[in-house]
Amino acid sequence: MIFLQYPKEIRKVIYTTNAIASLNSQLRKVTKNKRIFPSDDSVFKTLYLAIGYITKKWSMPIRDWNEAMAHFIVKFDERINCL
């Protein structure tokens, strides 16, 4: 399993089952209210706007982020520096 090959600090940051379940639940609420979408693009646009609205409510910082970021930089330096 690739997930287990990452250091403990990275696994703690990316293993956020409760946060993912919460996001999925909020996205389901958005799509449940409108049963028929005219196109696939309209679904993507609706979910994109919903995610933007949902993330504005997030206020808690990610726990142990500095430790994980140090490991991300070592492992994915070329990707992080592109940002």
TIZA-821818 format. One line per field, with one value per residue (C-alpha): x, z, y; residue number from 1. Coordinates in steps of 0.1 Angstrom, whole numbers, plus 2048, in hexadecimal, padded with zeros to 3 digits. Example, Ala and Ser with C-alpha at 12.3 -4.5 7.8 and 13.67 -1.06 7.14 Angstrom:
% residues 2
px = (87B | 889)
pz = (84E | 847)
py = (7D3 | 7F5)
resi = (1 | 2)
***
This chain:
% residues 83
px = (800 | 80F | 800 | 814 | 835 | 832 | 841 | 82A | 828 | 81A | 802 | 7F3 | 7EC | 7DD | 7C9 | 7AC | 78E | 777 | 77F | 779 | 759 | 74D | 755 | 744 | 725 | 723 | 728 | 70C | 6F5 | 6FC | 6F6 | 6D8 | 6C4 | 6C7 | 6C0 | 6C5 | 6E2 | 6E1 | 705 | 724 | 734 | 717 | 71D | 743 | 73B | 722 | 73B | 757 | 742 | 737 | 75B | 764 | 748 | 750 | 775 | 76D | 75F | 77E | 791 | 7A5 | 7C9 | 7D7 | 7E7 | 80C | 80D | 831 | 83F | 82C | 837 | 85B | 856 | 842 | 85F | 878 | 863 | 852 | 86A | 866 | 840 | 83F | 858 | 842 | 826)
pz = (800 | 7F5 | 811 | 82B | 819 | 823 | 844 | 863 | 862 | 83E | 845 | 863 | 84C | 82E | 843 | 84B | 848 | 85D | 848 | 827 | 833 | 83E | 81C | 809 | 81F | 817 | 7F2 | 7F2 | 801 | 7E4 | 7CA | 7DC | 7DA | 7B4 | 7A5 | 780 | 772 | 74D | 747 | 758 | 758 | 76C | 787 | 788 | 78A | 7A6 | 7BA | 7B3 | 7C1 | 7DF | 7E8 | 7E7 | 7FE | 815 | 818 | 824 | 844 | 84C | 868 | 879 | 86F | 864 | 882 | 87F | 85D | 861 | 868 | 84A | 833 | 83B | 82F | 811 | 807 | 809 | 7F6 | 7DC | 7D9 | 7B4 | 7B6 | 7D4 | 7C4 | 7A5 | 7B9)
py = (800 | 821 | 834 | 821 | 82A | 84E | 85A | 85B | 882 | 882 | 865 | 878 | 896 | 884 | 86B | 880 | 86A | 880 | 89F | 88C | 87D | 89F | 8AE | 891 | 896 | 8BB | 8B5 | 89A | 8B5 | 8CC | 8B2 | 8A2 | 8C2 | 8C3 | 8A1 | 8A9 | 8BC | 8C7 | 8BC | 8AE | 8D0 | 8DE | 8C3 | 8CC | 8F1 | 8EC | 8D7 | 8EF | 90C | 8F7 | 8EE | 913 | 91A | 8FD | 906 | 929 | 919 | 906 | 917 | 8FC | 8FA | 8D8 | 8C7 | 8C0 | 8D1 | 8DF | 8BC | 8AE | 8CB | 8C4 | 8A0 | 8AC | 8C2 | 8A6 | 88D | 8A4 | 8C2 | 8C5 | 8C7 | 8DF | 8F8 | 8FA | 90A)
resi = (1 | 2 | 3 | 4 | 5 | 6 | 7 | 8 | 9 | 10 | 11 | 12 | 13 | 14 | 15 | 16 | 17 | 18 | 19 | 20 | 21 | 22 | 23 | 24 | 25 | 26 | 27 | 28 | 29 | 30 | 31 | 32 | 33 | 34 | 35 | 36 | 37 | 38 | 39 | 40 | 41 | 42 | 43 | 44 | 45 | 46 | 47 | 48 | 49 | 50 | 51 | 52 | 53 | 54 | 55 | 56 | 57 | 58 | 59 | 60 | 61 | 62 | 63 | 64 | 65 | 66 | 67 | 68 | 69 | 70 | 71 | 72 | 73 | 74 | 75 | 76 | 77 | 78 | 79 | 80 | 81 | 82 | 83)
***
